[in-house]
């Protein structure tokens, strides 16, 4: 079996991904502050939202505008914060370019080198194995030494790279007025612009859950060893 390590391109794209994704999340919160409600219908009928980050009550018999919904998020959360919606959009669009470039380099290099074995399962046994690994974690038992991927990690990382990231891109594009005007069929696939916006937010929740789980496993398996591998590329092969 070919030994896998942590080449420079993998380490570099890993940290660029963390950087640009953090900027995307924070600038995304700034955009969210302009209308902190989520719907599955483009009419945005008052009371039909499935999630709201606002305590303001909406009434169908009262005139209200988007300005009535806007909130002011702290700069600790949003980028730049304090109701700078236009600047937040600029940060978001700039960050997504960097994230796409870093992600494209990562995927291309992954498929051109043996490192693809980290993420892409080669056997159907990976699925039941992942279930057993999950049960072990739920019982607070560590499954493998740091540096190697178990079946659950492999499936999770593959889902983030090849499902969650593309879905985030697809729904982000769907929220563009130019795209909705030129390709209305594409917007209908995602249940309208508000549907795309809701799915985009759920993707954010998925990235957040992955980040928490990923960091937790790094801490449990040993932070110094994990940092040595992803920063310096140190590996130990039998």
C-alpha positions as CSV (number, residue, x, y, z in Angstrom):
1,X,0.0,0.0,0.0
2,X,1.3,3.5,-0.9
3,X,2.2,5.5,2.2
4,X,0.4,8.8,2.5
5,X,2.0,11.9,3.9
6,X,1.2,15.6,4.2
7,X,2.8,17.3,1.2
8,X,3.2,21.0,1.0
9,X,0.3,21.6,-1.4
10,X,-2.1,19.8,1.0
11,X,-0.9,21.8,4.0
12,X,-1.0,25.1,2.2
13,X,-4.5,24.6,0.8
14,X,-5.7,23.4,4.2
15,X,-4.8,26.7,5.8
16,X,-5.9,28.8,2.9
17,X,-9.3,27.0,3.1
18,X,-9.5,27.8,6.8
19,X,-8.7,31.4,6.2
20,X,-11.1,32.0,3.3
21,X,-13.9,29.9,4.9
22,X,-13.7,32.0,8.1
23,X,-13.9,35.2,6.0
24,X,-16.9,33.7,4.1
25,X,-18.7,32.8,7.3
26,X,-18.2,36.2,9.0
27,X,-19.1,38.2,5.9
28,X,-22.0,35.9,5.4
29,X,-23.3,36.9,8.8
30,X,-23.0,40.5,7.7
31,X,-25.2,39.7,4.7
32,X,-27.6,37.8,6.9
33,X,-28.0,40.8,9.2
34,X,-29.8,42.6,6.4
35,X,-32.7,40.1,6.6
36,X,-32.3,37.5,9.4
37,X,-35.2,35.3,8.3
38,X,-35.3,32.1,6.2
39,X,-38.2,31.0,4.0
40,X,-39.0,28.2,1.5
41,X,-41.1,30.6,-0.6
42,X,-40.0,33.6,-2.6
43,X,-43.1,35.6,-1.4
44,X,-41.5,35.8,2.1
45,X,-45.0,36.0,3.5
46,X,-44.9,37.2,7.1
47,X,-45.1,34.2,9.5
48,X,-44.0,31.7,6.8
49,X,-40.3,31.7,7.8
50,X,-38.9,28.5,9.1
51,X,-36.1,30.2,11.0
52,X,-35.6,33.7,12.3
53,X,-32.8,35.5,14.1
54,X,-35.0,38.4,15.0
55,X,-37.5,39.0,17.7
56,X,-39.4,41.6,15.7
57,X,-43.0,40.5,15.0
58,X,-44.2,40.6,11.4
59,X,-47.8,41.2,10.6
60,X,-49.4,40.7,7.2
61,X,-51.7,43.8,7.6
62,X,-48.8,46.2,8.3
63,X,-46.5,47.8,5.8
64,X,-42.9,46.9,6.5
65,X,-39.6,47.0,4.5
66,X,-36.3,45.2,4.5
67,X,-34.9,48.0,6.6
68,X,-37.2,47.2,9.4
69,X,-35.7,43.7,9.6
70,X,-32.0,44.7,9.5
71,X,-30.0,44.0,12.6
72,X,-26.6,45.1,13.8
73,X,-24.2,42.2,14.4
74,X,-21.0,42.7,16.4
75,X,-17.7,42.9,14.4
76,X,-16.6,39.9,16.5
77,X,-19.2,37.9,14.6
78,X,-19.8,39.6,11.3
79,X,-17.4,41.1,8.8
80,X,-17.2,44.1,9.1
81,X,-20.3,44.3,11.3
82,X,-22.4,47.2,12.4
83,X,-24.8,47.3,9.4
84,X,-22.2,47.5,6.6
85,X,-24.1,45.3,4.2
86,X,-22.5,46.5,0.9
87,X,-19.0,46.1,2.4
88,X,-20.0,42.7,3.7
89,X,-21.0,41.6,0.2
90,X,-17.6,42.7,-1.2
91,X,-15.8,40.8,1.5
92,X,-17.9,37.7,0.7
93,X,-17.3,37.8,-3.1
94,X,-13.6,38.5,-2.6
95,X,-13.3,35.6,-0.1
96,X,-15.2,33.1,-2.3
97,X,-12.7,33.7,-5.2
98,X,-9.8,32.8,-2.9
99,X,-11.7,29.8,-1.5
100,X,-12.6,28.5,-5.0
101,X,-9.0,28.8,-6.2
102,X,-7.6,27.0,-3.1
103,X,-10.3,24.3,-3.4
104,X,-9.7,23.8,-7.1
105,X,-5.9,23.3,-6.5
106,X,-6.7,20.9,-3.6
107,X,-9.1,18.7,-5.7
108,X,-6.8,18.6,-8.7
109,X,-3.7,17.7,-6.7
110,X,-5.7,15.2,-4.7
111,X,-6.8,13.4,-7.9
112,X,-3.4,13.5,-9.5
113,X,-1.6,12.0,-6.6
114,X,-2.0,8.9,-4.3
115,X,-3.5,11.2,-1.7
116,X,-7.0,10.6,-3.1
117,X,-7.0,7.4,-1.0
118,X,-7.5,9.6,2.0
119,X,-11.0,10.7,0.9
120,X,-12.4,8.4,-1.7
121,X,-13.6,5.0,-0.4
122,X,-12.5,1.9,-2.4
123,X,-14.8,-0.6,-0.8
124,X,-18.5,-0.8,0.2
125,X,-17.3,-2.1,3.6
126,X,-16.5,1.5,4.4
127,X,-20.1,2.3,5.2
128,X,-20.7,-0.4,7.9
129,X,-17.2,0.3,9.2
130,X,-18.1,4.0,9.6
131,X,-21.2,2.9,11.6
132,X,-19.0,0.9,14.0
133,X,-16.5,3.8,14.3
134,X,-19.4,6.1,15.2
135,X,-20.6,3.8,17.9
136,X,-17.0,3.7,19.3
137,X,-16.9,7.5,19.4
138,X,-20.3,7.6,21.1
139,X,-18.8,5.3,23.8
140,X,-15.8,7.7,24.1
141,X,-13.4,5.2,22.6
142,X,-10.7,6.5,20.2
143,X,-10.5,4.4,17.1
144,X,-7.2,5.0,15.4
145,X,-3.9,6.8,16.1
146,X,-3.5,10.4,14.8
147,X,-2.5,10.7,11.1
148,X,-4.6,7.9,9.7
149,X,-8.3,8.2,8.6
150,X,-10.8,5.7,9.9
151,X,-14.0,4.9,7.8
152,X,-16.1,7.6,9.4
153,X,-13.6,10.3,8.9
154,X,-13.1,9.2,5.3
155,X,-16.8,9.4,4.5
156,X,-17.2,12.7,6.4
157,X,-14.3,14.4,4.7
158,X,-15.4,13.1,1.2
159,X,-18.9,14.5,1.9
160,X,-17.5,17.9,2.8
161,X,-15.3,18.1,-0.2
162,X,-17.5,16.6,-2.9
163,X,-21.0,17.3,-1.6
164,X,-21.2,20.1,0.9
165,X,-18.7,22.5,-0.9
166,X,-20.3,22.1,-4.4
167,X,-23.8,22.5,-2.9
168,X,-22.7,25.7,-1.2
169,X,-21.3,27.0,-4.5
170,X,-24.5,26.0,-6.4
171,X,-26.8,27.7,-3.9
172,X,-24.7,30.8,-3.7
173,X,-24.8,31.2,-7.5
174,X,-28.6,30.8,-7.4
175,X,-29.0,33.9,-5.2
176,X,-27.6,36.1,-7.9
177,X,-30.3,38.2,-9.6
178,X,-28.5,37.9,-12.9
179,X,-28.5,34.1,-12.7
180,X,-32.2,34.0,-11.7
181,X,-33.1,36.3,-14.6
182,X,-31.1,34.4,-17.2
183,X,-31.6,30.8,-16.0
184,X,-35.0,30.7,-14.2
185,X,-35.1,26.9,-14.6
186,X,-32.0,26.6,-12.4
187,X,-33.6,28.6,-9.6
188,X,-36.7,26.4,-9.7
189,X,-34.6,23.3,-9.1
190,X,-33.5,24.8,-5.8
191,X,-37.1,25.9,-4.8
192,X,-36.6,29.5,-5.7
193,X,-34.0,32.1,-4.5
194,X,-35.3,31.8,-0.9
195,X,-35.0,28.1,-1.1
196,X,-31.4,28.4,-2.3
197,X,-30.7,30.9,0.5
198,X,-32.1,28.4,3.1
199,X,-30.0,25.5,1.7
200,X,-27.0,27.8,1.6
201,X,-27.5,28.5,5.3
202,X,-27.8,24.8,6.1
203,X,-24.5,24.3,4.3
204,X,-23.0,26.8,6.7
205,X,-24.4,24.8,9.6
206,X,-22.8,21.7,8.0
207,X,-19.4,23.3,7.8
208,X,-19.7,24.5,11.4
209,X,-20.6,21.0,12.6
210,X,-17.7,19.5,10.7
211,X,-15.3,22.2,12.1
212,X,-16.3,21.4,15.6
213,X,-16.0,17.7,15.1
214,X,-12.7,18.0,13.3
215,X,-11.1,20.1,16.0
216,X,-12.5,17.9,18.7
217,X,-10.9,14.8,17.2
218,X,-7.6,16.7,16.8
219,X,-7.6,17.6,20.4
220,X,-8.5,14.1,21.5
221,X,-5.8,12.4,19.4
222,X,-3.1,14.9,20.5
223,X,-2.9,18.6,19.5
224,X,1.0,18.8,19.3
225,X,1.2,15.7,17.0
226,X,-1.7,16.9,14.9
227,X,-0.1,20.4,14.4
228,X,3.3,18.8,13.6
229,X,1.7,16.9,10.8
230,X,-0.4,19.6,9.2
231,X,2.1,22.4,9.8
232,X,5.5,20.7,9.3
233,X,4.4,17.6,7.4
234,X,5.9,15.3,9.9
235,X,4.7,11.7,9.4
236,X,5.4,8.3,11.0
237,X,5.0,5.3,8.8
238,X,5.4,1.7,9.9
